[in-house]
Amino acid sequence: MSTDSPLRTTASTCCYCGVGCGVLIEHDGERILGVQGDPRHPANFGRLCSKGASLHLTGDLQARALYPQLRLGKQLARARSDWESALEHAAGRFAETIREHGPDSVAFYISGQLLTEDYYAFNKLARALVG
């Protein structure tokens, strides 16, 4: 990255929920350096929740989980896993819990930041597989 890159600001919309708050993204053309609320935006008039205020941190690959991790016991540390093993483990735990305690023992806590397709998939999962 060139040290000559000027700091720029781009107006955008926060992606976390359905409110559609206006954000001003500070960047150098390569990296997002900061985010603040857009005082001229009618949805939030410059205010942001904690998720919106920390939006710039989502671009930091050092702070993101890029691979699945499993903790196979409460006293054990998490360990990196492959996707197939992690999904098989999760499916097995769901099946075991439903067998032992019934379908009402499983719930999903989802949020307004999901896409329509995500809601569809969760509803299918809950109704068709969990019951």
KETIKOL-761916 format. One record per residue: residue number from 0; residue in one letter; x, y, z of N, C-alpha, C, O in turn. Coordinates in steps of 0.001 Angstrom, whole numbers, m for minus. Layout:
# residues N
+-----+---------+---------+---------+---------+---------+---------+---------+---------+---------+---------+---------+---------+---------+
: num : residuo :      nx :      ny :      nz :     cax :     cay :     caz :      cx :      cy :      cz :      ox :      oy :      oz :
+-----+---------+---------+---------+---------+---------+---------+---------+---------+---------+---------+---------+---------+---------+
: NUM :       A :       X :       Y :       Z :       X :       Y :       Z :       X :       Y :       Z :       X :       Y :       Z :
...
+-----+---------+---------+---------+---------+---------+---------+---------+---------+---------+---------+---------+---------+---------+
This chain:
# residues 131
+-----+---------+---------+---------+---------+---------+---------+---------+---------+---------+---------+---------+---------+---------+
: num : residuo :      nx :      ny :      nz :     cax :     cay :     caz :      cx :      cy :      cz :      ox :      oy :      oz :
+-----+---------+---------+---------+---------+---------+---------+---------+---------+---------+---------+---------+---------+---------+
:   0 :       M :     838 :   m1170 :       0 :       0 :       0 :       0 :     882 :    1231 :       0 :    1875 :    1295 :     725 :
:   1 :       S :     526 :    2184 :    m795 :    1271 :    3427 :    m882 :     937 :    4313 :     304 :    m221 :    4399 :     713 :
:   2 :       T :    1941 :    4967 :     856 :    1696 :    5886 :    1962 :    1111 :    7193 :    1452 :     738 :    8057 :    2246 :
:   3 :       D :    1025 :    7349 :     122 :     472 :    8555 :    m472 :   m1037 :    8475 :    m647 :   m1650 :    9449 :   m1084 :
:   4 :       S :   m1646 :    7357 :    m322 :   m3080 :    7190 :    m515 :   m3834 :    8174 :     368 :   m3673 :    8173 :    1588 :
:   5 :       P :   m4658 :    9011 :    m251 :   m5405 :    9986 :     553 :   m6560 :    9317 :    1285 :   m7137 :    8345 :     798 :
:   6 :       L :   m6887 :    9841 :    2443 :   m8034 :    9357 :    3205 :   m9298 :    9840 :    2508 :   m9443 :   11027 :    2217 :
:   7 :       R :  m10220 :    8901 :    2242 :  m11464 :    9251 :    1561 :  m12648 :    8802 :    2409 :  m12519 :    7950 :    3288 :
:   8 :       T :  m13794 :    9392 :    2127 :  m15026 :    9029 :    2819 :  m16079 :    8674 :    1780 :  m16289 :    9413 :     819 :
:   9 :       T :  m16738 :    7536 :    1980 :  m17795 :    7075 :    1079 :  m19064 :    6869 :    1894 :  m19047 :    6182 :    2914 :
:  10 :       A :  m20160 :    7462 :    1445 :  m21453 :    7268 :    2103 :  m22026 :    5916 :    1699 :  m21973 :    5529 :     531 :
:  11 :       S :  m22577 :    5200 :    2683 :  m23151 :    3890 :    2409 :  m24257 :    3610 :    3419 :  m24685 :    4498 :    4157 :
:  12 :       T :  m24710 :    2363 :    3438 :  m25756 :    1926 :    4354 :  m25229 :     781 :    5204 :  m24585 :    m134 :    4691 :
:  13 :       C :  m25498 :     830 :    6486 :  m25085 :    m248 :    7386 :  m25807 :   m1530 :    6989 :  m26991 :   m1503 :    6652 :
:  14 :       C :  m25098 :   m2647 :    7028 :  m25648 :   m3928 :    6568 :  m26188 :   m4795 :    7697 :  m26633 :   m5913 :    7438 :
:  15 :       Y :  m26166 :   m4322 :    8936 :  m26502 :   m5226 :   10033 :  m27975 :   m5531 :   10217 :  m28310 :   m6684 :   10486 :
:  16 :       C :  m28858 :   m4583 :   10092 :  m30266 :   m4873 :   10341 :  m31121 :   m4200 :    9289 :  m30596 :   m3658 :    8316 :
:  17 :       G :  m32404 :   m4227 :    9468 :  m33315 :   m3678 :    8477 :  m33556 :   m2191 :    8588 :  m34303 :   m1639 :    7780 :
:  18 :       V :  m32958 :   m1516 :    9553 :  m33194 :     m78 :    9709 :  m32621 :     695 :    8529 :  m33257 :    1623 :    8029 :
:  19 :       G :  m31446 :     330 :    8086 :  m30820 :    1014 :    6956 :  m30130 :    2302 :    7340 :  m30236 :    3298 :    6624 :
:  20 :       C :  m29429 :    2302 :    8449 :  m28729 :    3512 :    8904 :  m27664 :    3943 :    7903 :  m26996 :    3113 :    7285 :
:  21 :       G :  m27522 :    5249 :    7758 :  m26490 :    5787 :    6895 :  m25152 :    5790 :    7608 :  m25066 :    6174 :    8775 :
:  22 :       V :  m24113 :    5366 :    6914 :  m22762 :    5374 :    7480 :  m21822 :    6098 :    6531 :  m22027 :    6121 :    5317 :
:  23 :       L :  m20802 :    6679 :    7105 :  m19720 :    7278 :    6341 :  m18499 :    6407 :    6570 :  m18013 :    6291 :    7695 :
:  24 :       I :  m18007 :    5799 :    5507 :  m16887 :    4862 :    5595 :  m15602 :    5609 :    5267 :  m15461 :    6168 :    4179 :
:  25 :       E :  m14681 :    5616 :    6199 :  m13368 :    6234 :    5985 :  m12419 :    5155 :    5482 :  m12296 :    4095 :    6095 :
:  26 :       H :  m11748 :    5427 :    4360 :  m10875 :    4421 :    3773 :   m9761 :    5106 :    2996 :   m9799 :    6309 :    2738 :
:  27 :       D :   m8775 :    4309 :    2634 :   m7663 :    4823 :    1835 :   m7693 :    4251 :     412 :   m6705 :    4355 :    m316 :
:  28 :       G :   m8805 :    3657 :      17 :   m8922 :    3042 :   m1294 :   m8612 :    1564 :   m1279 :   m8945 :     851 :   m2225 :
:  29 :       E :   m7975 :    1088 :    m212 :   m7648 :    m336 :     m69 :   m8212 :    m933 :    1197 :   m8648 :   m2084 :    1201 :
:  30 :       R :   m8212 :    m170 :    2268 :   m8663 :    m670 :    3572 :   m9681 :     280 :    4179 :   m9592 :    1497 :    4014 :
:  31 :       I :  m10647 :    m289 :    4881 :  m11590 :     512 :    5663 :  m10903 :     853 :    6974 :  m10434 :     m36 :    7685 :
:  32 :       L :  m10844 :    2132 :    7291 :  m10139 :    2582 :    8483 :  m11079 :    2994 :    9606 :  m10687 :    2994 :   10773 :
:  33 :       G :  m12288 :    3338 :    9275 :  m13238 :    3747 :   10300 :  m14621 :    3930 :    9722 :  m14787 :    4038 :    8507 :
:  34 :       V :  m15620 :    3966 :   10599 :  m17013 :    4159 :   10205 :  m17646 :    5093 :   11222 :  m17394 :    4991 :   12423 :
:  35 :       Q :  m18466 :    5999 :   10727 :  m19256 :    6843 :   11618 :  m20633 :    7040 :   11019 :  m20831 :    6850 :    9819 :
:  36 :       G :  m21580 :    7418 :   11852 :  m22931 :    7645 :   11372 :  m22996 :    8875 :   10485 :  m22277 :    9850 :   10702 :
:  37 :       D :  m23861 :    8820 :    9490 :  m24049 :    9947 :    8575 :  m25081 :   10895 :    9186 :  m26256 :   10542 :    9287 :
:  38 :       P :  m24655 :   12099 :    9597 :  m25589 :   13024 :   10257 :  m26718 :   13511 :    9340 :  m27722 :   14027 :    9829 :
:  39 :       R :  m26571 :   13356 :    8028 :  m27604 :   13809 :    7092 :  m28589 :   12705 :    6726 :  m29560 :   12961 :    6014 :
:  40 :       H :  m28357 :   11481 :    7200 :  m29221 :   10362 :    6823 :  m30473 :   10348 :    7707 :  m30361 :   10405 :    8931 :
:  41 :       P :  m31672 :   10271 :    7095 :  m32911 :   10355 :    7876 :  m33208 :    9149 :    8763 :  m34045 :    9249 :    9660 :
:  42 :       A :  m32548 :    8011 :    8538 :  m32832 :    6829 :    9369 :  m32149 :    6908 :   10730 :  m32648 :    6351 :   11707 :
:  43 :       N :  m31017 :    7593 :   10798 :  m30270 :    7582 :   12065 :  m29664 :    8920 :   12453 :  m29182 :    9063 :   13576 :
:  44 :       F :  m29672 :    9904 :   11563 :  m29162 :   11252 :   11859 :  m27804 :   11221 :   12565 :  m27556 :   11982 :   13500 :
:  45 :       G :  m26939 :   10330 :   12099 :  m25574 :   10272 :   12628 :  m25365 :    9306 :   13771 :  m24223 :    9042 :   14147 :
:  46 :       R :  m26420 :    8777 :   14329 :  m26271 :    7837 :   15448 :  m26097 :    6425 :   14906 :  m26653 :    6075 :   13865 :
:  47 :       L :  m25320 :    5617 :   15624 :  m25133 :    4204 :   15261 :  m25194 :    3356 :   16516 :  m24794 :    3793 :   17595 :
:  48 :       C :  m25699 :    2138 :   16367 :  m25647 :    1176 :   17464 :  m24211 :     648 :   17567 :  m23351 :    1018 :   16767 :
:  49 :       S :  m23963 :    m202 :   18535 :  m22601 :    m724 :   18721 :  m22147 :   m1573 :   17535 :  m20964 :   m1579 :   17196 :
:  50 :       K :  m23082 :   m2292 :   16901 :  m22693 :   m3088 :   15728 :  m22294 :   m2188 :   14576 :  m21264 :   m2413 :   13940 :
:  51 :       G :  m23095 :   m1172 :   14299 :  m22777 :    m249 :   13219 :  m21492 :     521 :   13477 :  m20710 :     770 :   12560 :
:  52 :       A :  m21282 :     892 :   14725 :  m20080 :    1651 :   15075 :  m18807 :     824 :   14937 :  m17723 :    1380 :   14759 :
:  53 :       S :  m18927 :    m496 :   15016 :  m17745 :   m1358 :   14885 :  m17702 :   m2068 :   13530 :  m16964 :   m3038 :   13357 :
:  54 :       L :  m18481 :   m1591 :   12590 :  m18568 :   m2199 :   11268 :  m17208 :   m2312 :   10581 :  m16945 :   m3287 :    9877 :
:  55 :       H :  m16356 :   m1330 :   10781 :  m15042 :   m1345 :   10130 :  m14172 :   m2511 :   10588 :  m13250 :   m2907 :    9875 :
:  56 :       L :  m14447 :   m3059 :   11748 :  m13643 :   m4167 :   12268 :  m13910 :   m5474 :   11525 :  m13092 :   m6392 :   11586 :
:  57 :       T :  m15040 :   m5571 :   10825 :  m15362 :   m6811 :   10122 :  m14438 :   m7063 :    8938 :  m14356 :   m8192 :    8455 :
:  58 :       G :  m13750 :   m6051 :    8470 :  m12809 :   m6216 :    7367 :  m11431 :   m6651 :    7807 :  m10561 :   m6894 :    6970 :
:  59 :       D :  m11214 :   m6755 :    9115 :   m9912 :   m7152 :    9657 :   m9838 :   m8671 :    9712 :  m10433 :   m9293 :   10592 :
:  60 :       L :   m9105 :   m9270 :    8769 :   m9035 :  m10729 :    8705 :   m8403 :  m11339 :    9940 :   m8675 :  m12500 :   10250 :
:  61 :       Q :   m7567 :  m10597 :   10660 :   m6950 :  m11119 :   11882 :   m7987 :  m11321 :   12988 :   m7776 :  m12116 :   13904 :
:  62 :       A :   m9103 :  m10602 :   12900 :  m10123 :  m10663 :   13952 :  m11291 :  m11572 :   13586 :  m12244 :  m11684 :   14357 :
:  63 :       R :  m11237 :  m12219 :   12432 :  m12364 :  m13024 :   11965 :  m12084 :  m14513 :   12080 :  m10944 :  m14963 :   11961 :
:  64 :       A :  m13141 :  m15261 :   12312 :  m13041 :  m16717 :   12309 :  m13137 :  m17173 :   10855 :  m14188 :  m17036 :   10229 :
:  65 :       L :  m12070 :  m17701 :   10330 :  m12038 :  m18096 :    8927 :  m12214 :  m19598 :    8729 :  m12413 :  m20058 :    7604 :
:  66 :       Y :  m12143 :  m20355 :    9805 :  m12257 :  m21811 :    9738 :  m13128 :  m22278 :   10894 :  m13183 :  m21621 :   11934 :
:  67 :       P :  m13810 :  m23406 :   10723 :  m14593 :  m23926 :   11843 :  m13674 :  m24407 :   12964 :  m12556 :  m24865 :   12730 :
:  68 :       Q :  m14179 :  m24289 :   14170 :  m13464 :  m24783 :   15338 :  m14422 :  m25621 :   16162 :  m15614 :  m25320 :   16234 :
:  69 :       L :  m13914 :  m26655 :   16773 :  m14728 :  m27528 :   17612 :  m14135 :  m27604 :   19007 :  m12917 :  m27627 :   19188 :
:  70 :       R :  m15023 :  m27642 :   19983 :  m14629 :  m27946 :   21361 :  m15403 :  m29209 :   21702 :  m16617 :  m29157 :   21895 :
:  71 :       L :  m14722 :  m30333 :   21776 :  m15384 :  m31630 :   21951 :  m15701 :  m31945 :   23398 :  m16242 :  m33011 :   23690 :
:  72 :       G :  m15380 :  m31054 :   24301 :  m15706 :  m31200 :   25707 :  m15613 :  m29856 :   26387 :  m14847 :  m28993 :   25957 :
:  73 :       K :  m16388 :  m29663 :   27453 :  m16413 :  m28364 :   28125 :  m15059 :  m27961 :   28688 :  m14760 :  m26770 :   28778 :
:  74 :       Q :  m14249 :  m28916 :   29060 :  m12944 :  m28611 :   29645 :  m11840 :  m28499 :   28588 :  m10698 :  m28177 :   28917 :
:  75 :       L :  m12175 :  m28761 :   27332 :  m11181 :  m28742 :   26270 :  m11181 :  m27409 :   25535 :  m12196 :  m26715 :   25483 :
:  76 :       A :  m10044 :  m27063 :   24974 :   m9937 :  m25854 :   24171 :  m10510 :  m26106 :   22781 :  m10589 :  m27248 :   22330 :
:  77 :       R :  m10908 :  m25031 :   22107 :  m11341 :  m25175 :   20717 :  m10143 :  m25542 :   19858 :   m9014 :  m25131 :   20125 :
:  78 :       A :  m10414 :  m26324 :   18821 :   m9366 :  m26718 :   17881 :   m9899 :  m26551 :   16464 :  m11079 :  m26786 :   16203 :
:  79 :       R :   m9032 :  m26148 :   15563 :   m9419 :  m25980 :   14171 :   m9895 :  m27311 :   13606 :   m9337 :  m28365 :   13909 :
:  80 :       S :  m10933 :  m27247 :   12780 :  m11522 :  m28429 :   12187 :  m11752 :  m28166 :   10699 :  m11586 :  m27042 :   10225 :
:  81 :       D :  m12130 :  m29201 :    9980 :  m12547 :  m29014 :    8593 :  m14066 :  m28880 :    8580 :  m14733 :  m29253 :    9544 :
:  82 :       W :  m14615 :  m28346 :    7483 :  m16049 :  m28078 :    7406 :  m16878 :  m29362 :    7515 :  m17897 :  m29377 :    8207 :
:  83 :       E :  m16465 :  m30414 :    6857 :  m17248 :  m31649 :    6881 :  m17368 :  m32194 :    8305 :  m18455 :  m32579 :    8735 :
:  84 :       S :  m16260 :  m32225 :    9028 :  m16296 :  m32724 :   10411 :  m17139 :  m31830 :   11304 :  m17898 :  m32324 :   12138 :
:  85 :       A :  m17013 :  m30520 :   11137 :  m17768 :  m29578 :   11969 :  m19270 :  m29710 :   11719 :  m20061 :  m29714 :   12662 :
:  86 :       L :  m19662 :  m29817 :   10450 :  m21082 :  m29962 :   10130 :  m21638 :  m31296 :   10604 :  m22758 :  m31361 :   11110 :
:  87 :       E :  m20860 :  m32358 :   10442 :  m21286 :  m33672 :   10937 :  m21460 :  m33646 :   12458 :  m22417 :  m34209 :   12990 :
:  88 :       H :  m20539 :  m32999 :   13141 :  m20620 :  m32890 :   14603 :  m21884 :  m32130 :   15015 :  m22619 :  m32570 :   15899 :
:  89 :       A :  m22130 :  m30984 :   14368 :  m23306 :  m30180 :   14705 :  m24588 :  m30955 :   14420 :  m25504 :  m30956 :   15243 :
:  90 :       A :  m24666 :  m31609 :   13274 :  m25853 :  m32387 :   12929 :  m26076 :  m33520 :   13927 :  m27209 :  m33799 :   14318 :
:  91 :       G :  m24998 :  m34164 :   14330 :  m25101 :  m35248 :   15304 :  m25600 :  m34770 :   16658 :  m26405 :  m35443 :   17302 :
:  92 :       R :  m25122 :  m33610 :   17089 :  m25567 :  m33064 :   18385 :  m27041 :  m32669 :   18343 :  m27785 :  m32909 :   19294 :
:  93 :       F :  m27459 :  m32052 :   17215 :  m28879 :  m31716 :   17064 :  m29729 :  m32987 :   17117 :  m30725 :  m33039 :   17838 :
:  94 :       A :  m29337 :  m34008 :   16359 :  m30100 :  m35256 :   16318 :  m30168 :  m35904 :   17698 :  m31225 :  m36378 :   18114 :
:  95 :       E :  m29053 :  m35926 :   18399 :  m29008 :  m36515 :   19740 :  m29920 :  m35756 :   20704 :  m30649 :  m36374 :   21480 :
:  96 :       T :  m29885 :  m34441 :   20663 :  m30717 :  m33618 :   21546 :  m32199 :  m33827 :   21247 :  m33006 :  m33951 :   22168 :
:  97 :       I :  m32558 :  m33864 :   19971 :  m33960 :  m34063 :   19586 :  m34430 :  m35450 :   19996 :  m35547 :  m35600 :   20492 :
:  98 :       R :  m33596 :  m36467 :   19798 :  m33946 :  m37838 :   20197 :  m34169 :  m37918 :   21709 :  m35118 :  m38551 :   22174 :
:  99 :       E :  m33301 :  m37282 :   22451 :  m33355 :  m37393 :   23914 :  m34414 :  m36498 :   24548 :  m35067 :  m36895 :   25513 :
: 100 :       H :  m34590 :  m35277 :   24001 :  m35457 :  m34294 :   24670 :  m36625 :  m33795 :   23826 :  m37435 :  m33002 :   24306 :
: 101 :       G :  m36724 :  m34245 :   22579 :  m37824 :  m33829 :   21712 :  m37510 :  m32567 :   20913 :  m36553 :  m31854 :   21215 :
: 102 :       P :  m38323 :  m32297 :   19893 :  m38051 :  m31162 :   19008 :  m38156 :  m29797 :   19689 :  m37539 :  m28835 :   19231 :
: 103 :       D :  m38921 :  m29699 :   20770 :  m39026 :  m28409 :   21461 :  m37764 :  m28053 :   22241 :  m37665 :  m26962 :   22802 :
: 104 :       S :  m36811 :  m28963 :   22276 :  m35555 :  m28684 :   22987 :  m34563 :  m27910 :   22110 :  m33488 :  m27525 :   22569 :
: 105 :       V :  m34934 :  m27690 :   20854 :  m34057 :  m26991 :   19913 :  m34706 :  m25687 :   19495 :  m35887 :  m25656 :   19150 :
: 106 :       A :  m33941 :  m24618 :   19527 :  m34440 :  m23317 :   19078 :  m33335 :  m22616 :   18303 :  m32152 :  m22913 :   18468 :
: 107 :       F :  m33738 :  m21697 :   17469 :  m32787 :  m20901 :   16707 :  m33002 :  m19438 :   17049 :  m34127 :  m18939 :   17007 :
: 108 :       Y :  m31938 :  m18767 :   17382 :  m31991 :  m17325 :   17642 :  m31390 :  m16641 :   16429 :  m30173 :  m16633 :   16249 :
: 109 :       I :  m32242 :  m16070 :   15603 :  m31766 :  m15425 :   14381 :  m32146 :  m13954 :   14451 :  m32938 :  m13558 :   15307 :
: 110 :       S :  m31594 :  m13147 :   13566 :  m31795 :  m11709 :   13699 :  m32281 :  m11076 :   12411 :  m32367 :  m11729 :   11372 :
: 111 :       G :  m32597 :   m9798 :   12495 :  m33092 :   m9040 :   11367 :  m32063 :   m8752 :   10302 :  m32395 :   m8171 :    9269 :
: 112 :       Q :  m30837 :   m9137 :   10521 :  m29812 :   m8862 :    9516 :  m29716 :   m9942 :    8447 :  m28925 :   m9818 :    7512 :
: 113 :       L :  m30513 :  m11002 :    8575 :  m30462 :  m12080 :    7588 :  m31220 :  m11714 :    6316 :  m32087 :  m10839 :    6321 :
: 114 :       L :  m30885 :  m12385 :    5250 :  m31581 :  m12211 :    3988 :  m32809 :  m13105 :    3948 :  m32920 :  m14041 :    4740 :
: 115 :       T :  m33724 :  m12830 :    3046 :  m34946 :  m13623 :    2903 :  m34624 :  m15096 :    2706 :  m35296 :  m15964 :    3264 :
: 116 :       E :  m33593 :  m15377 :    1911 :  m33213 :  m16761 :    1652 :  m32745 :  m17457 :    2933 :  m32977 :  m18652 :    3114 :
: 117 :       D :  m32085 :  m16702 :    3823 :  m31633 :  m17270 :    5095 :  m32830 :  m17647 :    5971 :  m32842 :  m18716 :    6581 :
: 118 :       Y :  m33837 :  m16767 :    6033 :  m35039 :  m17075 :    6803 :  m35725 :  m18319 :    6252 :  m36186 :  m19168 :    7015 :
: 119 :       Y :  m35793 :  m18425 :    4937 :  m36398 :  m19591 :    4288 :  m35679 :  m20863 :    4716 :  m36316 :  m21854 :    5073 :
: 120 :       A :  m34337 :  m20832 :    4680 :  m33550 :  m22012 :    5052 :  m33770 :  m22374 :    6521 :  m33908 :  m23554 :    6844 :
: 121 :       F :  m33805 :  m21380 :    7420 :  m34030 :  m21674 :    8833 :  m35421 :  m22237 :    9068 :  m35594 :  m23160 :    9864 :
: 122 :       N :  m36411 :  m21687 :    8381 :  m37777 :  m22215 :    8542 :  m37874 :  m23650 :    8050 :  m38514 :  m24481 :    8694 :
: 123 :       K :  m37241 :  m23953 :    6907 :  m37219 :  m25333 :    6407 :  m36540 :  m26250 :    7404 :  m37043 :  m27333 :    7703 :
: 124 :       L :  m35407 :  m25822 :    7915 :  m34663 :  m26613 :    8898 :  m35535 :  m26883 :   10134 :  m35638 :  m28018 :   10599 :
: 125 :       A :  m36147 :  m25836 :   10647 :  m36938 :  m25982 :   11877 :  m38174 :  m26855 :   11656 :  m38488 :  m27703 :   12490 :
: 126 :       R :  m38863 :  m26658 :   10562 :  m40109 :  m27403 :   10341 :  m39863 :  m28808 :    9812 :  m40452 :  m29769 :   10305 :
: 127 :       A :  m39001 :  m28932 :    8817 :  m38840 :  m30220 :    8151 :  m37910 :  m31164 :    8900 :  m38184 :  m32361 :    8985 :
: 128 :       L :  m36827 :  m30648 :    9438 :  m35842 :  m31532 :   10071 :  m36009 :  m31623 :   11573 :  m35910 :  m32711 :   12140 :
: 129 :       V :  m36262 :  m30498 :   12228 :  m36373 :  m30521 :   13675 :  m37780 :  m30927 :   14091 :  m37956 :  m31702 :   15031 :
: 130 :       G :  m38777 :  m30406 :   13392 :  m40164 :  m30752 :   13689 :  m40803 :  m29783 :   14615 :  m41974 :  m29940 :   14961 :
+-----+---------+---------+---------+---------+---------+---------+---------+---------+---------+---------+---------+---------+---------+
